[in-house]
């Protein structure tokens, strides 16, 4: 199984983020908030948002992004084809790693409760 995290698995452009935010299909828990929207690419893509308001120091923001990216990389094959944005709501540290990954698994691997908007 291929576990790399290349550019095709990332949300990079502002338009990609905007389209996911516009659908307002979200789930949240204490540490993180997940937005998602189906895509037609056949594989999931990930975007991360960790604001300076959450953690002032860049090394702490980078740690949080690294944890979330690694979880996505290892579980990408289990996820449906969708664009996923993970927004960190509260800072977490190494001691919270197990709780954060468990929360992420519950939010992303649980049944999809949001329906696509009808136009």
TORSEBA-949363 format. One record per residue: residue in one letter; x, y, z of N, C-alpha, C in turn. Coordinates in steps of 0.02 Angstrom, whole numbers, plus 50000, padded with zeros to 5 digits. Layout:
REM TORSEBA-949363
AXYZXYZXYZ ...
REM end
This chain:
REM TORSEBA-949363
X500424994150000500005000050000500445006250000 X500235011249963500615017449955500425022350010 X500925024650049500785029250104501085036150095 X501305037950036501595044650028501055050050031 X501275056150042500815061750048501015067149998 X500885065649934501075070249880500605076049873 X500765080449826500365086449815499645085049796 X499525079449763498835078049741498375076549800 X498655075049858498245073749918498155079849962 X498375085649939498335091849980497855096849948 X497525100549990497135106349967497625112249970 X497765115249913498265120449910497995127349893 X497475127549853497225133849827496655136649870 X496605143049872496075146449910495385144249886 X495305143349821494655141149794494455134349821 X494935129849829494795123149856494535123749928 X494875127849968494655128950037493975132150039 X493865137249998493225140849997492645136449979 X492745131949932492195127549911491995122749968 X492475120450007492325115950063491975119850119 X492225125850135491915129950186491205131950167 X491085133050102490425135250079489885129950091 X490065123650090489565118250100489355117650173 X489765120150219489615120150291489445113250319 X489745108150292489655101450319490225100450369 X490075100750433490605100750483490425096550544 X490945094250577490885090650641491435093450685 X491315093750750491845096350793491845092950861 X492425093150891492535090650959492985095850994 X493245094051051493625098751092494225101651055 X494645097551026495255100050995495185102150923 X494765098650885494755099850813494055100550785 X494025103650727493405104450689493555102050619 X493105097950591493215094950526492675097350478 X492885100050421492435101950366492575097050310 X492055094850275492175090450218491655091250164 X491865089550103491425089850045491655084349997 X491195080949967491355075649919491725078549859 X492165074549830492495076549768492445070949718 X492615072349656492565067349602493235064649582 X493745065949622494425063849604494555056449619 X494175053549664494285046549681494755045449739 X494985050749771495415050249830495305056349874 X495435055649939495335061349984495915066349980 X495765072649994496275077849998496215081350065 X496775083850090496785086850157497025094050155 X496685098250195496895105050207496905106250282 X497395109950306497465111250378497435118650393 X497105120350449497075127250472497255127350546 X497835130350561498045131150630498225138550638 X497785142250670497855149550676498365151450730 X498635157350723499085160050774498715161150840 X498075162050836497665162950896497685156650939 X497735150850907497755144450942498425143350975 X498965144650938499635143750964500085149250934 X500355153350977500775158950954501415156650921 X501715151450949502375149150925502305144650864 X502705145950813502675142050751502835134750762 X503295133250808503475126250819502885122250847 X502455125450887501865121950913501335120950859 X501245126050817500775125350760501025119850713 X501665119750700501955114750655501875107650684 X501955106950750501865100350781501145097950770 X500655102350781499955100450772499815098450700 X500075102250653499985100450582500315093850565 X500905092750593501265086550580500875080450605 X500585080950664500185075450692499585073950647 X499225079150626498635078250585498805075550516 X499335078150486499555075550421499755068250424 X500105066350476500325059450484499735054750491 X499235056650531498645052450538498295051650470 X498225057150434497905056950367498295052350320 X498955052950321499375048950276499285041450289 X499235039550352499175032450369498465029750359 X497955033950361497265031750355496915034050291 X497285036850246497005039550184496605034350145 X496845028150144496505022950105495825020950134 X495685022650197495055021050229494525026550219 X494735032350196494285038150191493935038350123 X493325040950121492975041650057493295047350016 X493165047449951493445052849911493105059549927 X493455063549966493175070049986493745074850002 X493575081250001494035086550021493915087750095 X494435087250135494375087750208494805093550232 X494515097750273494885103150306494845101950381 X495425101750413495435100950485495675107450515 X495265110250559495425116550592495535115050666 X496115117150691496265116050761495925121450802 X495535119350852495165124050894495525125650958 X495865120650986496255121551048496935118451038 X497445121251068498115118351061498165111651096 X498565107251067498695100851099499445099451095 X499675095451142500385093851147500475086351142 X501095084251151501265077151145500855072851193 X500715075251252500325071451301499615070151278 X499355074351233498665073651208498625069751143 X499185067051120499215063851054498685058351046 X498625053851094498155048251089497435050851085 X497265055751125496595058551123496435061951058 X496915065551031496805069150968496705064250911 X497125059150907497065054350852496415050350858 X496205048850919495565045250929494985049650907 X495005056050925494495060850905494465061450829 X495045062050799495075062650726494785056550692 X494945050750719494675044550691493915044350697 X493645046450753492925046650763492585051350713 X492895057150702492585062150659492635060250585 X493175057250564493275055950493493055049050470 X493095044150514492905037350493492195035550511 X491855040050548491155038850565490715039750503 X490105037450507489645038150451489555045450434 X489515046850370489445053650345488725056150356 X488645060950402487985063450420487755069250378 X488185072250339488005078250300487785076250230 X487285079450207487045078450138487285084350095 X487385082950031487595088349986487025093249978 X487195099649970486685104849961486355103949892 X485705104449891485365104249826485295111349800 X485405112149736485385118849706484815119549659 
REM end
